Amino acid sequence: MKANVPPSEVDRLEALRQYRILDTPCEQAYDDITALAAFICDAPIALISLVDSDRQWFKSKVGLNVDETSRDFSFCAHAILSESIMLVNDALCDERFNDNPIVTHEPKIRFYAGVPLRTPDAHLIGTLCVIDRQPRELSEYQTKTLKALARQVVIQLELKRTSAQLADALDKIKLMEGLMPICSYCKGIRNDKGYWSTVEEYLKQYSNVEFSHGVCDSCLRQHFPDVARVLLA
């Protein structure tokens, strides 16, 4: 059975893209988490799965040799519909999955436990999950540990995003350092490629500044003396 699409799907996908994590290389921090999840839950397969628009992509994986699968038969696409851990003790006895190709064929999933990855803005972008090829259950200790490890995945994602934002900010600061060539007459600014633009256009390239325009007192007196006599009385 194909999973429903979350009500806030557009915002959820935007939250996922802001992490700039999709299709990035393996990283030890994430691989350590899946290794721990597999070990503690005694599971042959463990994944950090990120649910994209039409696929689930694995940032880290243990016991699986593919990088992504279709969202249409993804267990994780069902798991992100709720903040609670999703447990499927026997997929063949669950009407959502009993005819799923990854249940009836390789890797022949029978057991699934997935903890949604919840961002600080409450978007569920994927899961940390463990999978087995035989029916089973998780102990209370294993469940609590899997939830704790899922929180660590989100912390790693947040650290990566913060680092990227800081790097972008430093790049902007470097661009704004040093001498800034300004026209003595129109006050236009020349960029490093030799093109002239207004102050507004130049600053908008390197910041999120929005401009409003007015007239200072000196210019008001010079260009609009009648108005100045009223407003500046």
SERO-4910 file (N, C-alpha, C, O; in steps of 0.05 Angstrom, whole numbers):
BEGIN
 pado doro    nc1    nc2    nc3   cac1   cac2   cac3    cc1    cc2    cc3    oc1    oc2    oc3
  Met    A     17    -24      0      0      0      0     18     25      0     36     28     16
  Lys    A     12     43    -19     27     68    -20     20     86      3     -4     89      9
  Ala    A     40     99     15     35    117     38     21    142     29     25    152      7
  Asn    A      5    154     47     -6    180     42     16    201     42     37    197     53
  Val    A     10    224     30     29    246     30     22    264     55     -1    271     59
  Pro    A     42    271     71     37    289     94     23    315     86     29    325     64
  Pro    A      6    326    102     -8    351     96     11    374     89      4    391     73
  Ser    A     33    375    103     52    397     99     76    389     82     99    396     87
  Glu    A     70    373     61     91    361     44    110    382     32    134    378     31
  Val    A     99    404     22    116    425     10    136    436     30    160    438     24
  Asp    A    126    443     53    144    453     74    164    432     84    187    438     90
  Arg    A    154    407     85    172    385     94    195    381     75    218    378     83
  Leu    A    189    382     49    210    378     29    229    402     29    253    398     25
  Glu    A    219    426     34    237    449     36    255    447     60    279    454     58
  Ala    A    245    438     82    261    434    106    283    413    101    306    417    109
  Leu    A    277    392     86    297    372     79    318    384     61    342    379     66
  Arg    A    311    400     42    330    411     23    349    432     37    371    436     28
  Gln    A    339    445     57    355    465     71    380    452     85    399    465     90
  Tyr    A    378    426     90    401    413    102    423    406     82    446    400     90
  Arg    A    418    409     56    437    403     35    451    376     39    475    374     35
  Ile    A    435    357     46    446    330     53    442    309     32    458    290     30
  Leu    A    422    313     15    416    293     -5    439    288    -24    451    307    -34
  Asp    A    445    263    -30    465    255    -49    494    264    -41    511    266    -58
  Thr    A    498    268    -15    525    274     -6    540    248      1    527    227      5
  Pro    A    566    249      2    582    224      7    577    214     36    565    227     53
  Cys    A    587    190     41    585    178     68    601    195     87    621    208     80
  Glu    A    591    196    112    605    211    134    606    193    159    586    180    165
  Gln    A    629    193    172    633    176    195    613    180    217    604    161    230
  Ala    A    605    206    222    587    212    243    560    197    240    549    187    259
  Tyr    A    550    196    215    525    182    210    529    152    209    512    137    219
  Asp    A    551    143    198    557    114    197    560    102    225    552     79    229
  Asp    A    571    118    244    573    108    271    545    104    283    541     85    299
  Ile    A    526    121    277    499    119    288    485     94    277    473     80    293
  Thr    A    487     89    251    474     65    241    487     40    251    473     20    256
  Ala    A    513     41    254    528     17    265    518     11    294    514    -12    301
  Leu    A    515     32    310    505     29    337    476     18    337    469      1    353
  Ala    A    460     30    320    432     21    318    430     -9    311    415    -24    324
  Ala    A    445    -17    292    445    -45    284    455    -63    306    443    -85    311
  Phe    A    476    -55    320    487    -71    342    468    -73    365    463    -95    375
  Ile    A    458    -50    374    441    -50    398    414    -64    393    404    -78    411
  Cys    A    404    -61    369    378    -74    363    382   -102    351    362   -116    345
  Asp    A    407   -111    349    413   -138    338    399   -142    311    386   -162    307
  Ala    A    402   -122    294    389   -123    268    409   -124    245    430   -111    247
  Pro    A    404   -139    224    423   -141    202    423   -116    184    443   -111    169
  Ile    A    402   -100    186    401    -76    169    394    -52    186    376    -53    203
  Ala    A    408    -29    182    401     -4    195    406     18    175    425     18    160
  Leu    A    388     38    175    388     59    155    382     86    167    366     88    185
  Ile    A    395    106    156    386    134    159    373    141    132    387    145    113
  Ser    A    347    141    132    332    144    108    319    172    107    305    180    125
  Leu    A    324    186     85    312    213     81    291    211     58    298    202     36
  Val    A    267    218     64    244    215     46    242    239     28    232    260     37
  Asp    A    250    236      3    249    258    -17    222    256    -31    204    241    -23
  Ser    A    218    273    -51    191    274    -64    182    248    -77    159    241    -75
  Asp    A    201    233    -89    193    208   -102    212    185    -95    212    164   -109
  Arg    A    228    188    -75    247    167    -68    254    169    -38    249    189    -26
  Gln    A    265    148    -27    278    149     -1    308    145     -6    316    125    -19
  Trp    A    324    163      3    353    162     -1    367    157     25    359    168     46
  Phe    A    387    139     25    400    131     49    426    146     54    446    143     39
  Lys    A    426    163     74    451    177     81    471    158     93    495    161     88
  Ser    A    462    138    107    480    117    118    465     91    119    441     90    122
  Lys    A    480     69    115    466     43    114    485     21    124    510     22    120
  Val    A    473      2    137    487    -23    145    471    -46    134    446    -47    139
  Gly    A    484    -64    120    470    -88    111    453    -85     86    438   -103     80
  Leu    A    457    -63     72    442    -59     47    461    -47     26    477    -30     33
  Asn    A    458    -55      1    477    -46    -19    466    -26    -39    479    -20    -59
  Val    A    442    -15    -34    431      5    -52    431     32    -38    430     34    -13
  Asp    A    432     54    -53    433     81    -42    405     93    -39    401    111    -23
  Glu    A    385     83    -54    358     94    -52    339     73    -63    346     55    -77
  Thr    A    313     77    -56    292     61    -67    268     80    -72    267    102    -63
  Ser    A    249     70    -87    225     86    -93    209     91    -68    208     75    -50
  Arg    A    198    115    -67    181    122    -44    155    106    -44    143    102    -22
  Asp    A    147     97    -67    121     83    -69    119     58    -51     98     52    -41
  Phe    A    141     43    -48    140     20    -30    159     23     -6    170      3      5
  Ser    A    163     48      2    180     54     25    165     51     52    143     62     55
  Phe    A    176     36     70    165     35     97    167     62    111    150     71    125
  Cys    A    190     76    105    195    102    118    175    123    110    169    141    126
  Ala    A    164    121     86    143    140     77    118    138     95    104    158     99
  His    A    113    114    105     92    110    125    100    121    152     84    133    166
  Ala    A    125    116    159    135    124    186    134    154    191    130    163    213
  Ile    A    138    170    170    139    199    173    111    211    176    108    236    177
  Leu    A     90    195    175     63    205    179     56    209    208     35    220    215
  Ser    A     74    200    226     69    204    255     96    208    269    117    198    259
  Glu    A     96    222    291    120    227    306    129    203    323    151    202    332
  Ser    A    111    184    326    117    161    342    133    140    326    133    140    302
  Ile    A    148    124    340    162    102    327    142     84    313    121     77    324
  Met    A    149     75    289    132     56    275    144     28    277    167     24    269
  Leu    A    129     10    288    137    -18    291    120    -36    273     96    -36    275
  Val    A    134    -52    257    120    -73    241    133    -99    249    155   -105    240
  Asn    A    120   -114    266    132   -139    276    133   -161    256    152   -177    256
  Asp    A    113   -162    238    114   -181    216    100   -169    192     75   -166    192
  Ala    A    115   -161    172    104   -147    149     84   -164    134     66   -153    121
  Leu    A     87   -191    134     68   -208    120     40   -208    133     21   -216    120
  Cys    A     39   -199    158     13   -198    172      2   -169    173    -18   -164    186
  Asp    A     15   -151    159      7   -123    158     -4   -116    130     11   -118    111
  Glu    A    -29   -108    128    -41   -104    102    -28    -81     86    -31    -80     62
  Arg    A    -14    -63    100      1    -42     86     24    -53     70     33    -40     51
  Phe    A     36    -76     79     61    -84     68     62   -113     58     82   -122     47
  Asn    A     40   -128     62     42   -157     56     46   -164     26     55   -186     20
  Asp    A     40   -144      8     46   -149    -20     67   -130    -31     70   -127    -55
  Asn    A     82   -118    -12    103    -99    -20    126   -115    -33    134   -135    -22
  Pro    A    137   -105    -55    159   -119    -69    184   -124    -51    197   -144    -55
  Ile    A    189   -106    -33    213   -110    -16    207   -128      8    224   -133     25
  Val    A    182   -137     10    174   -157     29    173   -185     15    183   -205     26
  Thr    A    161   -185     -8    158   -211    -22    183   -219    -37    187   -242    -44
  His    A    201   -199    -43    226   -204    -56    249   -192    -39    243   -181    -18
  Glu    A    273   -194    -49    296   -182    -34    291   -153    -28    282   -138    -45
  Pro    A    299   -144     -4    313   -158     17    295   -174     36    303   -182     58
  Lys    A    269   -179     28    250   -196     43    247   -186     72    252   -200     91
  Ile    A    238   -161     74    234   -149    100    210   -162    115    189   -165    103
  Arg    A    215   -169    140    193   -179    156    189   -161    181    166   -157    190
  Phe    A    211   -151    191    209   -133    215    220   -106    208    240   -103    194
  Tyr    A    206    -85    218    215    -57    213    209    -41    238    188    -43    250
  Ala    A    229    -25    246    225     -5    268    238     21    259    262     22    254
  Gly    A    222     42    256    232     67    246    224     91    264    200     94    270
  Val    A    244    106    272    239    130    288    241    155    270    262    159    258
  Pro    A    219    171    268    220    194    250    242    214    259    246    218    283
  Leu    A    255    226    239    274    248    245    259    274    245    250    284    224
  Arg    A    255    285    268    239    309    272    257    334    274    274    335    292
  Thr    A    254    353    256    270    377    256    260    396    278    238    392    289
  Pro    A    275    416    286    266    435    306    240    449    299    226    459    316
  Asp    A    234    450    272    209    462    263    186    442    260    165    447    249
  Ala    A    191    418    271    170    397    272    165    384    245    143    373    241
  His    A    183    385    227    180    371    201    193    343    204    215    340    215
  Leu    A    179    323    193    190    295    194    202    289    167    188    285    147
  Ile    A    228    289    166    242    288    140    252    260    133    262    256    110
  Gly    A    251    241    151    261    214    146    260    198    171    246    205    190
  Thr    A    276    177    172    276    160    196    305    149    201    322    148    183
  Leu    A    308    141    226    330    121    232    315     95    237    298     93    254
  Cys    A    321     75    221    306     50    223    324     26    224    347     26    215
  Val    A    314      5    236    327    -21    235    308    -42    223    283    -40    226
  Ile    A    319    -61    209    303    -80    193    314   -108    197    338   -112    200
  Asp    A    296   -127    198    304   -155    200    288   -172    180    267   -164    170
  Arg    A    299   -195    173    286   -213    154    269   -234    167    260   -253    154
  Gln    A    265   -231    193    247   -250    207    230   -234    227    238   -213    236
  Pro    A    206   -244    233    189   -229    252    202   -228    279    216   -246    288
  Arg    A    197   -205    293    209   -202    319    198   -177    333    180   -164    322
  Glu    A    210   -170    356    202   -146    370    227   -132    380    249   -143    379
  Leu    A    223   -107    390    245    -93    403    239    -92    433    216    -91    441
  Ser    A    260    -94    449    257    -91    478    253    -61    484    258    -44    467
  Glu    A    245    -55    508    241    -27    517    268    -12    515    269     11    506
  Tyr    A    289    -25    523    316    -13    522    324     -7    493    334     15    487
  Gln    A    319    -25    475    326    -21    447    310      1    435    320     17    419
  Thr    A    284      3    442    267     24    432    276     52    441    278     70    426
  Lys    A    282     54    467    292     79    478    318     88    466    323    111    460
  Thr    A    336     68    461    362     75    450    359     83    420    373    102    412
  Leu    A    341     70    405    337     77    378    326    106    376    334    121    358
  Lys    A    308    113    394    298    141    394    320    161    400    321    182    388
  Ala    A    337    154    419    360    172    427    379    175    403    388    197    398
  Leu    A    384    154    389    402    155    365    390    172    343    404    186    329
  Ala    A    363    170    340    349    187    320    353    216    326    356    233    308
  Arg    A    352    223    352    356    251    360    384    260    353    389    283    346
  Gln    A    403    242    355    431    248    348    434    253    318    450    270    310
  Val    A    419    239    302    419    244    273    411    273    267    424    287    252
  Val    A    389    282    280    380    309    275    400    329    286    404    350    273
  Ile    A    413    324    308    434    342    318    456    345    298    466    367    293
  Gln    A    464    322    286    485    323    265    476    340    241    492    355    231
  Leu    A    451    337    233    441    352    211    441    382    217    448    399    200
  Glu    A    433    389    242    432    417    250    460    429    251    464    452    243
  Leu    A    479    413    261    507    423    262    518    428    234    532    448    229
  Lys    A    511    410    215    520    414    187    507    439    175    521    454    161
  Arg    A    482    443    181    468    467    170    480    492    182    484    512    167
  Thr    A    484    492    208    495    516    221    523    522    210    530    545    205
  Ser    A    540    502    206    566    505    195    565    517    167    581    535    160
  Ala    A    546    508    151    543    518    124    535    547    124    544    563    108
  Gln    A    516    554    143    507    582    145    530    600    154    533    623    144
  Leu    A    546    591    172    569    607    181    589    611    159    601    632    156
  Ala    A    594    590    143    612    592    120    602    612    100    617    628     89
  Asp    A    576    611     95    564    631     76    567    659     87    573    678     72
  Ala    A    563    663    113    565    689    125    594    699    123    598    723    117
  Leu    A    613    682    128    641    690    126    648    698     97    663    717     93
  Asp    A    637    683     78    642    690     50    631    718     43    644    734     29
  Lys    A    608    724     54    596    750     49    613    772     62    616    794     51
  Ile    A    623    766     87    639    786    100    665    792     84    673    815     82
  Lys    A    677    770     74    701    774     58    696    791     33    713    807     25
  Leu    A    672    787     21    665    802     -3    662    832      3    667    849    -13
  Met    A    653    837     28    648    865     35    672    879     48    671    903     53
  Glu    A    694    864     52    718    876     63    734    892     43    730    890     19
  Gly    A    751    909     53    769    924     36    757    949     24    735    957     32
  Leu    A    770    960      4    761    985     -9    737    979    -27    737    958    -41
  Met    A    718    996    -27    694    993    -44    694   1017    -64    689   1039    -56
  Pro    A    698   1012    -90    699   1033   -109    672   1046   -113    653   1033   -123
  Ile    A    669   1072   -106    643   1086   -108    646   1110   -127    666   1125   -125
  Cys    A    627   1113   -145    628   1136   -164    624   1162   -148    606   1164   -132
  Ser    A    641   1182   -153    640   1207   -139    614   1223   -145    607   1240   -130
  Tyr    A    601   1216   -167    578   1232   -175    551   1218   -169    535   1229   -154
  Cys    A    548   1194   -180    522   1180   -176    522   1161   -152    501   1151   -144
  Lys    A    546   1157   -140    549   1139   -117    544   1109   -124    539   1093   -106
  Gly    A    546   1102   -149    545   1074   -157    569   1059   -147    590   1072   -141
  Ile    A    568   1032   -146    589   1016   -136    599    997   -158    582    985   -172
  Arg    A    625    995   -161    637    977   -181    644    950   -168    658    950   -148
  Asn    A    634    928   -180    640    902   -169    668    892   -179    681    906   -193
  Asp    A    675    868   -170    702    858   -177    704    850   -206    726    843   -215
  Lys    A    683    850   -221    684    845   -250    684    870   -267    683    869   -291
  Gly    A    684    893   -253    685    918   -268    658    930   -275    657    951   -289
  Tyr    A    636    918   -266    609    928   -273    599    947   -251    604    942   -227
  Trp    A    585    967   -259    574    987   -240    545    980   -234    530    972   -251
  Ser    A    538    984   -209    510    980   -201    504    999   -178    521   1012   -167
  Thr    A    478   1001   -171    470   1018   -149    478   1005   -122    484    981   -121
  Val    A    478   1021   -101    485   1010    -75    465    988    -67    473    968    -56
  Glu    A    439    993    -73    419    973    -67    424    946    -81    423    925    -68
  Glu    A    430    947   -107    435    922   -122    460    908   -111    460    883   -109
  Tyr    A    480    923   -105    505    911    -95    501    897    -69    509    874    -66
  Leu    A    488    910    -50    484    898    -24    465    874    -24    468    856     -9
  Lys    A    445    875    -42    426    853    -44    440    827    -54    430    805    -48
  Gln    A    462    830    -68    476    806    -77    489    791    -54    493    766    -56
  Tyr    A    495    805    -33    511    792    -11    496    792     15    508    785     36
  Ser    A    471    799     16    456    799     41    426    797     35    418    798     12
  Asn    A    411    795     57    382    794     54    369    821     60    346    822     67
  Val    A    385    842     58    375    869     64    353    877     45    356    874     21
  Glu    A    332    889     56    311    901     40    312    931     44    317    940     67
  Phe    A    308    946     23    311    975     25    284    990     24    266    982     10
  Ser    A    282   1011     40    261   1031     37    274   1057     32    297   1062     40
  His    A    261   1075     18    273   1100     10    259   1124     22    235   1125     25
  Gly    A    275   1144     29    265   1169     40    283   1192     31    300   1188     14
  Val    A    280   1215     43    296   1239     36    306   1250     62    291   1256     80
  Cys    A    333   1253     65    344   1264     89    338   1294     91    329   1306     72
  Asp    A    342   1305    115    335   1333    120    350   1352    102    338   1371     91
  Ser    A    376   1347     97    392   1365     81    382   1365     52    380   1386     40
  Cys    A    376   1342     41    366   1340     13    338   1351     11    330   1363     -9
  Leu    A    322   1348     33    295   1359     33    297   1390     31    282   1402     16
  Arg    A    315   1402     46    318   1431     45    328   1440     18    320   1461      8
  Gln    A    346   1424      6    358   1433    -20    339   1429    -43    337   1447    -60
  His    A    325   1407    -44    309   1401    -67    279   1407    -64    264   1411    -83
  Phe    A    270   1407    -39    241   1412    -34    238   1433    -11    227   1426     10
  Pro    A    248   1457    -16    249   1477      6    221   1483     17    219   1488     41
  Asp    A    200   1484      0    174   1490     10    164   1469     29    152   1474     50
  Val    A    169   1444     21    161   1421     39    177   1422     64    166   1417     86
  Ala    A    203   1428     62    221   1428     85    212   1449    106    213   1444    130
  Arg    A    202   1472     96    194   1492    115    170   1483    132    167   1492    155
  Val    A    154   1466    120    131   1456    135    138   1433    153    132   1432    177
  Leu    A    153   1413    141    159   1389    156    180   1392    178    180   1379    199
  Leu    A    199   1410    172    222   1414    191    220   1438    208    239   1447    220
  Ala    A    196   1450    209    192   1474    225    196   1468    254    194   1485    271
***
